Amino acid sequence: MAQSNLLLVSATEIESATIQTALGNAKTTQHAGKAVTVGNLCDWRCTLLHTGIGSVNAAHALTCQLEGQLPDLVIQFGIGGAYVPTGLPIQSVALATEEIYGDVGVLTPEGWKPADEIGIPLVHRDPPYFNRFPLDSRLVSTAAEMCGAQCGPFVTVSQCSGVQAVGDALHARFNALCESMEGAAAAHICTLYDVPFLEVRGISNLVEDRQPDRWDIPGAAEAAQSALIKIISDKKIMRNM
């Protein structure tokens, strides 16, 4: 068994059923209402964390986990909605090159402005972090090579975009591939703790005028988990951290 520790982060059990089944010698505990399962997968010692949906749940659960032990790598995985102009089809897989808080900023008479307009960073570093949390480009490109995912910026929102005009505007504003409700919070916390971070999303729906009958949540969840297993099956990912 490799000595490296991997933290796998999913918002819900629906998005992680395959990984849960694949974990060997697994043991599940509860911490602050969050399920934490430790087991073996692809010669990694893995911890699977279910955060619950939304940025606060993701940040809380991940902080609790990182305070106990810093892993070698955090991979967040799950489903996301693709912006229509990207052309990404349902059940395709995307990897984040950066995570962006889509609704942290200032609405002005001239239009929306990012958090830079406030002038107080979310993370005080050099350079400071406002809305955007870039991921390690070499790590992302290595993972993409393993699973064949398309790479680009992701947006995190608290209000899911169920109107295509809103989604198109977010895509135009950030040149983003897709949106979710947790990614920027996870990237934010990993930045604070200086832990390498990847994010894998299977596309469950297009960000169009809301049509749940067109969604494929199980297919998207399975696509993301399949990509995740491909990434961690090849130990090359460790050599690029």
Backbone bond lengths (Angstrom), bond angles and torsions (degrees), N, CA, C in turn:
res aa  C-N    CA-C-N  psi(-1)  N-CA   C-N-CA  omega(-1)  CA-C   N-CA-C  phi
1 M - - - 1.457 - - 1.528 110.20 -
2 A 1.317 116.46 128.87 1.459 120.57 177.48 1.525 109.60 -64.14
3 Q 1.309 115.83 152.03 1.456 120.87 -177.29 1.520 112.52 -84.84
4 S 1.325 117.12 -14.22 1.459 120.14 -176.53 1.518 110.91 -66.49
5 N 1.317 116.12 144.71 1.459 122.55 178.88 1.520 109.82 -110.44
6 L 1.302 115.16 131.51 1.455 122.43 -176.52 1.517 108.98 -120.40
7 L 1.327 116.43 129.81 1.464 121.38 176.66 1.519 108.81 -106.47
8 L 1.322 116.39 116.07 1.463 123.47 178.57 1.524 108.11 -101.58
9 V 1.316 116.17 128.58 1.462 121.28 -171.91 1.522 109.74 -123.13
10 S 1.325 115.40 123.93 1.457 121.58 178.69 1.524 108.55 -134.11
11 A 1.320 115.96 144.38 1.465 118.77 -179.43 1.520 111.49 -69.59
12 T 1.332 117.36 -41.21 1.463 121.15 -173.42 1.522 111.23 -135.34
13 E 1.316 116.29 160.09 1.452 121.62 176.93 1.527 111.40 -69.25
14 I 1.329 117.77 -25.34 1.463 120.78 176.54 1.522 110.23 -60.44
15 E 1.329 116.91 -35.17 1.455 121.52 -176.71 1.528 113.37 -83.46
16 S 1.332 117.47 -4.57 1.472 119.23 -172.47 1.523 113.75 -131.48
17 A 1.328 118.26 17.47 1.469 120.99 -173.44 1.520 112.38 -59.41
18 T 1.336 117.90 -42.16 1.460 121.31 -179.02 1.524 110.92 -65.16
19 I 1.319 117.06 -42.35 1.461 121.07 179.28 1.526 110.21 -65.26
20 Q 1.324 117.40 -41.96 1.460 120.14 178.54 1.521 111.35 -58.51
21 T 1.335 116.59 -43.32 1.456 121.20 -179.72 1.526 111.85 -66.91
22 A 1.334 115.99 -35.15 1.470 120.78 -175.40 1.520 113.62 -77.84
23 L 1.323 118.60 -20.28 1.461 121.54 -178.49 1.527 110.65 -65.57
24 G 1.324 116.62 124.31 1.452 120.91 178.52 1.516 111.92 -92.17
25 N 1.340 116.00 149.54 1.467 121.80 179.38 1.529 111.30 50.94
26 A 1.334 114.98 44.62 1.464 120.10 -171.94 1.525 111.88 -83.01
27 K 1.322 114.18 144.94 1.453 121.47 175.24 1.517 108.26 -136.14
28 T 1.337 116.84 128.34 1.460 122.06 -176.51 1.521 110.69 -109.94
29 T 1.330 115.55 134.78 1.460 122.34 173.96 1.527 108.45 -128.36
30 Q 1.313 115.85 172.25 1.459 122.02 176.75 1.525 109.05 -119.33
31 H 1.318 116.25 136.31 1.457 120.52 174.88 1.521 108.41 -137.18
32 A 1.327 116.63 119.31 1.466 122.49 -179.61 1.527 111.70 52.07
33 G 1.325 115.04 38.84 1.455 119.93 177.92 1.511 115.12 81.36
34 K 1.338 118.44 3.53 1.461 122.54 -179.57 1.528 109.60 -107.92
35 A 1.337 116.53 137.45 1.457 121.54 178.45 1.525 110.11 -83.14
36 V 1.340 116.03 130.88 1.452 122.83 179.82 1.526 107.78 -127.74
37 T 1.344 116.38 119.43 1.456 121.67 -179.35 1.518 109.54 -116.73
38 V 1.323 116.77 129.30 1.456 122.54 178.69 1.520 108.32 -112.66
39 G 1.344 116.56 132.82 1.456 120.89 179.69 1.515 110.94 -166.84
40 N 1.320 115.87 -168.83 1.462 122.67 -177.95 1.525 110.01 -112.68
41 L 1.320 116.26 135.32 1.460 121.28 179.42 1.524 109.12 -150.95
42 C 1.334 116.31 123.50 1.474 121.64 177.58 1.534 111.58 52.95
43 D 1.328 116.37 41.49 1.465 122.79 179.58 1.516 113.92 64.48
44 W 1.322 116.88 20.85 1.453 122.03 172.03 1.531 108.33 -107.99
45 R 1.308 115.62 150.48 1.458 120.65 165.21 1.517 105.37 -88.30
46 C 1.309 117.33 112.35 1.463 122.05 -170.35 1.523 111.71 -114.18
47 T 1.312 114.61 143.79 1.459 122.25 167.60 1.514 107.59 -117.12
48 L 1.325 115.81 124.88 1.466 121.73 177.38 1.519 108.13 -103.79
49 L 1.330 115.18 120.30 1.466 121.87 -176.20 1.518 109.88 -114.94
50 H 1.327 116.54 125.90 1.459 121.40 173.13 1.526 108.36 -100.87
51 T 1.316 115.72 116.32 1.464 120.00 -171.47 1.519 114.24 -89.69
52 G 1.347 117.58 -26.09 1.455 120.72 -162.82 1.517 108.88 87.66
53 I 1.333 116.89 162.41 1.461 119.82 -174.65 1.524 111.03 -81.90
54 G 1.333 115.16 154.62 1.453 121.59 174.38 1.513 113.60 95.31
55 S 1.332 115.15 158.72 1.456 121.88 -174.61 1.522 113.53 -65.47
56 V 1.338 117.52 -40.33 1.464 119.52 -178.45 1.519 110.42 -65.04
57 N 1.336 117.50 -46.33 1.460 120.38 177.55 1.522 111.24 -59.90
58 A 1.330 117.03 -44.23 1.464 120.34 -179.16 1.519 111.09 -62.80
59 A 1.334 116.99 -46.02 1.458 120.72 -178.86 1.530 111.41 -65.72
60 H 1.329 116.98 -41.53 1.461 120.79 -179.81 1.521 111.08 -62.94
61 A 1.338 116.58 -51.40 1.461 120.39 -176.02 1.521 111.47 -64.33
62 L 1.320 116.43 -41.76 1.461 119.97 -178.08 1.533 110.89 -68.88
63 T 1.325 117.05 -39.36 1.464 120.15 177.07 1.524 111.37 -61.78
64 C 1.325 116.61 -45.57 1.470 119.89 177.91 1.517 110.73 -57.22
65 Q 1.322 117.06 -42.73 1.453 120.99 -178.06 1.532 111.82 -68.63
66 L 1.320 116.79 -43.87 1.462 120.13 -177.07 1.523 111.91 -71.09
67 E 1.321 117.58 -27.34 1.460 119.61 175.55 1.523 111.35 -66.57
68 G 1.343 116.61 -27.81 1.454 120.28 178.41 1.511 113.43 -81.19
69 Q 1.331 117.10 -41.18 1.465 122.22 179.80 1.521 109.23 -160.38
70 L 1.319 116.28 135.01 1.462 120.79 174.93 1.520 108.97 -87.27
71 P 1.330 118.60 119.00 1.465 120.99 178.19 1.524 110.94 -78.18
72 D 1.318 115.59 169.91 1.462 120.42 175.61 1.522 111.36 -76.66
73 L 1.332 116.08 -27.29 1.462 121.03 -177.84 1.520 108.98 -157.72
74 V 1.334 116.43 139.15 1.465 123.04 171.39 1.521 107.97 -109.66
75 I 1.336 115.91 129.38 1.469 120.55 172.72 1.517 108.40 -122.96
76 Q 1.316 115.34 116.78 1.462 120.85 173.75 1.525 107.76 -92.22
77 F 1.324 116.67 136.77 1.464 120.18 -178.94 1.524 109.74 -142.65
78 G 1.324 114.84 155.06 1.453 119.95 -179.64 1.507 110.47 161.12
79 I 1.319 115.74 -155.93 1.455 121.65 -176.54 1.525 110.30 -104.56
80 G 1.323 115.13 161.70 1.454 121.39 177.50 1.519 110.65 -155.15
81 G 1.314 115.11 162.25 1.464 121.05 177.07 1.516 110.37 -101.55
82 A 1.329 117.12 126.26 1.470 121.69 -177.84 1.519 110.66 -87.11
83 Y 1.319 116.17 137.78 1.459 120.60 175.14 1.525 109.24 -71.52
84 V 1.317 115.82 134.57 1.467 122.30 -172.65 1.528 112.68 -54.45
85 P 1.356 120.16 -44.01 1.468 119.39 -177.41 1.531 114.69 -62.17
86 T 1.339 118.18 -17.06 1.464 119.59 -179.71 1.522 112.46 -72.35
87 G 1.331 116.97 -25.03 1.458 120.26 -176.63 1.516 114.05 77.44
88 L 1.333 118.21 6.54 1.463 120.31 178.98 1.530 109.94 -67.93
89 P 1.326 118.20 128.05 1.461 120.00 178.80 1.523 112.51 -84.72
90 I 1.310 115.98 159.66 1.456 121.94 173.28 1.524 108.75 -61.54
91 Q 1.323 116.38 140.48 1.466 128.01 -175.99 1.529 112.99 78.60
92 S 1.325 118.78 1.43 1.464 119.17 172.48 1.529 108.70 -78.03
93 V 1.336 115.94 169.85 1.459 121.60 -176.13 1.521 109.26 -123.24
94 A 1.328 115.69 139.55 1.463 121.58 178.98 1.526 109.89 -130.65
95 L 1.333 114.92 148.11 1.461 123.02 175.36 1.530 108.64 -116.83
96 A 1.318 116.45 138.26 1.463 120.69 -179.73 1.520 111.18 -78.75
97 T 1.333 116.65 132.64 1.464 121.56 168.56 1.532 110.29 -92.01
98 E 1.311 115.84 -24.53 1.459 122.79 172.08 1.511 107.94 -157.53
99 E 1.328 115.98 156.80 1.454 121.96 175.48 1.519 108.60 -114.10
100 I 1.331 115.04 139.70 1.462 121.11 -173.19 1.529 109.61 -130.49
101 Y 1.331 116.25 128.78 1.464 119.58 169.10 1.527 107.60 -73.21
102 G 1.319 116.12 112.16 1.456 120.15 -174.38 1.507 114.59 -78.77
103 D 1.338 117.64 -18.26 1.464 120.00 -176.69 1.526 111.89 -125.97
104 V 1.332 116.87 26.56 1.460 121.47 171.03 1.519 107.35 -106.26
105 G 1.323 116.41 112.02 1.456 119.84 -177.04 1.509 110.89 169.37
106 V 1.325 116.26 -150.19 1.470 122.35 -176.49 1.520 108.81 -135.72
107 L 1.314 116.59 130.37 1.454 121.23 172.81 1.522 108.09 -93.65
108 T 1.312 117.58 116.03 1.463 123.41 -175.77 1.525 109.94 -114.49
109 P 1.338 117.90 166.52 1.466 119.50 174.99 1.525 112.80 -58.02
110 E 1.338 117.10 -23.97 1.467 121.29 179.06 1.524 112.16 -89.51
111 G 1.324 117.06 -1.47 1.461 121.00 -179.22 1.514 111.94 119.38
112 W 1.335 115.76 -176.52 1.460 121.52 -177.34 1.521 110.90 -72.60
113 K 1.333 116.01 139.74 1.460 122.76 176.30 1.529 108.49 -125.71
114 P 1.333 118.21 144.73 1.469 120.25 179.56 1.523 111.79 -69.77
115 A 1.342 115.45 175.24 1.465 120.69 -176.05 1.515 112.70 -64.24
116 D 1.329 118.67 -16.58 1.463 121.44 174.02 1.533 110.61 -54.12
117 E 1.343 116.23 -31.31 1.462 121.81 -178.43 1.531 111.27 -62.65
118 I 1.334 115.96 -31.25 1.467 120.27 177.60 1.522 109.89 -71.50
119 G 1.334 115.42 -35.22 1.459 120.36 176.53 1.517 114.92 88.75
120 I 1.346 117.40 1.63 1.468 121.22 179.16 1.527 107.53 -116.13
121 P 1.329 118.45 114.36 1.461 120.04 -176.45 1.533 112.17 -66.97
122 L 1.337 115.49 153.81 1.455 120.14 169.78 1.523 110.52 -72.82
123 V 1.327 116.01 -34.27 1.467 121.73 175.91 1.524 108.17 -132.23
124 H 1.313 116.23 124.47 1.469 121.50 -178.78 1.520 108.99 -85.87
125 R 1.306 116.20 97.15 1.459 123.19 175.12 1.528 107.34 -135.45
126 D 1.306 116.11 -178.92 1.464 120.78 175.76 1.535 107.94 -121.98
127 P 1.352 118.39 101.97 1.471 127.11 3.13 1.527 111.68 -78.32
128 P 1.344 116.93 161.29 1.463 121.02 -179.95 1.531 111.36 -72.95
129 Y 1.346 115.16 157.49 1.469 121.77 176.38 1.521 108.88 -105.21
130 F 1.314 115.98 126.10 1.454 121.57 174.77 1.543 108.60 -109.01
131 N 1.321 118.28 -100.43 1.464 120.66 177.66 1.519 113.32 -80.30
132 R 1.328 116.49 -31.17 1.469 121.15 -165.07 1.528 112.09 -103.78
133 F 1.345 114.22 136.16 1.458 121.79 176.62 1.526 108.57 -125.00
134 P 1.346 117.46 94.63 1.468 120.46 -179.08 1.528 110.66 -67.81
135 L 1.334 115.70 144.25 1.450 121.96 174.82 1.521 109.22 -97.52
136 D 1.316 116.49 161.32 1.458 121.72 -179.76 1.530 109.92 -63.57
137 S 1.327 117.13 116.76 1.464 121.29 -172.42 1.528 112.15 -65.13
138 R 1.320 117.41 -36.08 1.460 119.63 -179.63 1.526 110.64 -69.57
139 L 1.315 116.85 -39.67 1.455 121.57 177.86 1.530 110.43 -64.17
140 V 1.329 116.63 -43.53 1.463 121.02 -179.69 1.526 110.67 -64.93
141 S 1.321 117.58 -45.16 1.467 119.91 -177.86 1.524 111.23 -66.23
142 T 1.324 117.78 -35.67 1.464 121.12 176.38 1.518 110.66 -64.28
143 A 1.332 116.97 -45.56 1.462 121.03 179.07 1.526 111.20 -63.84
144 A 1.326 116.92 -40.06 1.466 120.67 179.86 1.522 111.23 -64.60
145 E 1.315 116.58 -37.47 1.461 121.30 177.59 1.530 110.67 -61.72
146 M 1.317 116.71 -35.03 1.459 121.46 -178.07 1.523 113.04 -74.33
147 C 1.341 116.53 -35.71 1.472 118.53 -171.97 1.521 114.04 -115.47
148 G 1.338 117.81 -5.11 1.459 120.34 176.86 1.512 114.88 73.21
149 A 1.328 117.33 22.88 1.465 120.75 -178.23 1.520 111.36 -80.91
150 Q 1.337 115.74 153.89 1.457 121.22 170.39 1.520 108.37 -81.54
151 C 1.324 117.15 143.70 1.464 121.89 -176.01 1.525 110.98 -114.75
152 G 1.318 116.01 145.83 1.456 120.50 176.43 1.512 110.67 173.51
153 P 1.328 117.31 178.77 1.466 120.98 179.23 1.528 111.76 -66.99
154 F 1.331 115.21 145.24 1.462 122.85 172.59 1.529 107.88 -114.00
155 V 1.336 115.45 151.56 1.460 121.94 176.32 1.524 109.27 -115.54
156 T 1.323 115.99 138.57 1.467 121.70 174.59 1.520 109.09 -110.95
157 V 1.322 114.91 128.90 1.462 121.55 -178.81 1.528 109.29 -129.91
158 S 1.310 116.30 154.39 1.466 120.74 172.70 1.525 110.48 -89.71
159 Q 1.321 116.22 -28.75 1.460 122.63 177.82 1.522 108.07 -106.35
160 C 1.338 116.78 108.13 1.466 119.64 179.06 1.523 109.92 -59.50
161 S 1.319 115.44 139.45 1.470 120.65 -176.76 1.521 109.56 -83.76
162 G 1.334 116.21 104.54 1.455 121.46 178.96 1.510 112.74 -104.85
163 V 1.332 116.17 18.82 1.465 123.17 177.83 1.530 106.91 -131.74
164 Q 1.313 117.35 125.56 1.462 118.90 -173.53 1.524 112.14 -61.35
165 A 1.313 117.99 -36.54 1.457 119.62 -178.77 1.527 111.16 -61.11
166 V 1.324 116.72 -35.98 1.466 120.65 177.47 1.524 110.05 -68.47
167 G 1.328 116.47 -45.69 1.459 120.04 177.98 1.512 112.32 -61.70
168 D 1.323 116.83 -42.62 1.469 120.20 178.59 1.528 110.98 -61.65
169 A 1.333 116.22 -37.11 1.470 119.94 179.17 1.528 110.88 -67.16
170 L 1.346 117.42 -40.37 1.460 120.28 177.53 1.524 111.23 -65.92
171 H 1.310 116.28 -39.81 1.466 119.84 176.28 1.528 110.60 -61.09
172 A 1.313 116.66 -45.45 1.471 120.34 -179.61 1.522 111.16 -65.81
173 R 1.315 117.01 -37.25 1.468 121.34 -177.79 1.531 111.59 -68.19
174 F 1.337 116.81 -40.45 1.465 120.65 -171.41 1.529 113.83 -116.73
175 N 1.334 117.90 -2.53 1.463 121.17 -175.01 1.527 110.36 54.28
176 A 1.321 116.39 41.07 1.460 122.29 -172.37 1.518 112.09 -93.59
177 L 1.339 114.98 153.93 1.460 121.52 178.06 1.522 112.02 -83.64
178 C 1.331 116.13 -43.49 1.461 119.12 -171.03 1.517 110.34 -156.61
179 E 1.335 114.94 175.34 1.454 120.50 179.83 1.520 110.79 -133.32
180 S 1.326 114.40 153.34 1.457 121.98 172.65 1.530 107.33 -147.04
181 M 1.331 116.15 -169.92 1.459 120.33 -176.90 1.527 113.58 -113.91
182 E 1.364 117.61 0.57 1.466 118.88 -172.87 1.525 115.53 -131.12
183 G 1.327 118.74 -21.12 1.459 120.89 -165.22 1.514 115.72 -59.33
184 A 1.328 117.87 -46.01 1.468 119.74 -177.59 1.521 111.37 -64.88
185 A 1.333 116.70 -34.84 1.464 119.69 178.20 1.525 110.40 -64.54
186 A 1.334 117.33 -41.81 1.465 120.34 178.71 1.521 110.81 -66.33
187 A 1.330 116.93 -43.35 1.467 120.26 178.03 1.527 110.77 -62.97
188 H 1.316 116.73 -38.31 1.464 123.43 178.28 1.534 110.29 -60.25
189 I 1.330 116.78 -50.89 1.458 121.02 -179.05 1.526 111.13 -64.13
190 C 1.324 117.74 -42.63 1.462 120.34 178.85 1.527 111.39 -64.24
191 T 1.325 117.13 -33.27 1.469 120.53 174.72 1.523 110.86 -63.69
192 L 1.320 116.25 -43.88 1.461 120.16 179.95 1.525 112.20 -61.60
193 Y 1.336 115.87 -35.05 1.462 120.49 -177.60 1.532 112.86 -97.39
194 D 1.332 117.08 1.46 1.466 121.67 179.55 1.533 112.30 56.37
195 V 1.326 115.32 45.05 1.461 121.93 178.43 1.525 108.81 -109.11
196 P 1.336 119.45 131.76 1.470 121.00 177.09 1.526 111.27 -58.54
197 F 1.338 115.39 143.02 1.473 120.88 -172.02 1.516 110.34 -139.17
198 L 1.338 115.87 135.17 1.457 123.49 170.56 1.526 108.62 -126.90
199 E 1.336 116.00 153.60 1.465 120.61 175.80 1.521 109.74 -135.62
200 V 1.334 114.88 127.61 1.465 122.91 -177.60 1.527 107.94 -120.84
201 R 1.322 117.25 125.84 1.466 120.92 179.19 1.533 110.37 -127.72
202 G 1.331 115.02 132.37 1.455 120.83 167.64 1.519 108.53 -92.07
203 I 1.306 116.51 138.56 1.468 120.83 -175.27 1.527 110.04 -83.40
204 S 1.333 115.04 114.94 1.460 121.14 -178.26 1.520 112.99 -95.02
205 N 1.331 115.96 -22.00 1.464 119.63 -175.66 1.522 109.15 -162.24
206 L 1.301 115.00 162.43 1.454 121.32 170.18 1.525 108.71 -93.09
207 V 1.319 115.74 148.04 1.467 119.79 178.23 1.523 107.12 -84.19
208 E 1.313 113.61 82.83 1.467 123.11 -179.65 1.520 107.33 -125.72
209 D 1.313 117.27 -179.38 1.459 119.10 174.19 1.527 108.04 -55.65
210 R 1.300 117.00 126.46 1.464 124.86 -163.27 1.533 112.81 -51.43
211 Q 1.352 114.98 120.50 1.462 122.14 179.41 1.531 109.26 -140.34
212 P 1.334 117.88 80.69 1.462 120.86 -175.68 1.525 114.22 -57.69
213 D 1.317 117.87 -25.91 1.467 119.28 -179.50 1.528 112.14 -69.57
214 R 1.327 118.22 -11.54 1.465 122.68 177.92 1.534 112.23 -95.81
215 W 1.322 117.92 -4.93 1.457 121.34 -176.40 1.532 110.84 -78.58
216 D 1.328 115.58 157.09 1.468 121.34 172.13 1.531 108.13 -137.58
217 I 1.315 116.14 80.07 1.462 120.86 -178.99 1.521 111.81 -68.05
218 P 1.356 119.84 -46.95 1.469 118.40 178.98 1.533 113.00 -61.24
219 G 1.333 117.01 -41.54 1.465 120.17 -179.66 1.520 112.06 -65.70
220 A 1.320 116.25 -39.24 1.471 120.31 178.97 1.519 111.12 -68.43
221 A 1.347 116.64 -41.71 1.460 120.40 178.37 1.516 110.94 -62.19
222 E 1.320 116.60 -41.10 1.464 120.12 179.17 1.525 110.93 -66.88
223 A 1.320 117.66 -38.94 1.468 120.90 178.42 1.522 111.14 -62.45
224 A 1.329 117.26 -43.18 1.466 120.77 179.24 1.518 111.30 -64.36
225 Q 1.333 116.72 -41.98 1.465 120.02 -179.11 1.523 111.76 -69.12
226 S 1.319 116.94 -37.50 1.464 120.24 175.84 1.522 110.88 -61.61
227 A 1.342 116.62 -42.73 1.462 121.04 177.44 1.522 110.49 -63.77
228 L 1.325 116.87 -41.68 1.457 121.29 179.03 1.525 111.19 -58.94
229 I 1.318 117.15 -45.37 1.463 120.72 -179.73 1.524 110.82 -64.49
230 K 1.319 117.68 -38.35 1.467 120.30 176.61 1.526 110.67 -62.14
231 I 1.317 116.78 -40.64 1.470 121.09 -178.32 1.520 111.01 -64.49
232 I 1.331 116.94 -46.12 1.460 118.42 -173.84 1.525 112.62 -85.88
233 S 1.337 118.02 -12.47 1.464 120.23 177.28 1.517 111.79 -70.29
234 D 1.330 117.33 -27.11 1.458 122.75 -179.93 1.526 108.40 -100.18
235 K 1.322 116.75 116.02 1.469 120.34 -174.69 1.528 112.57 -70.60
236 K 1.335 116.86 -0.75 1.464 120.33 176.20 1.514 111.40 -56.31
237 I 1.334 116.75 -28.70 1.457 120.13 -177.05 1.533 110.43 -61.08
238 M 1.338 116.49 -34.66 1.468 119.17 -179.97 1.523 111.92 -69.78
239 R 1.323 116.88 -31.72 1.457 120.03 -177.61 1.528 111.77 -74.53
240 N 1.325 117.20 -9.61 1.459 120.79 -178.84 1.518 112.59 -106.78
241 M 1.325 116.87 14.80 1.459 119.74 178.77 1.530 110.00 -100.99
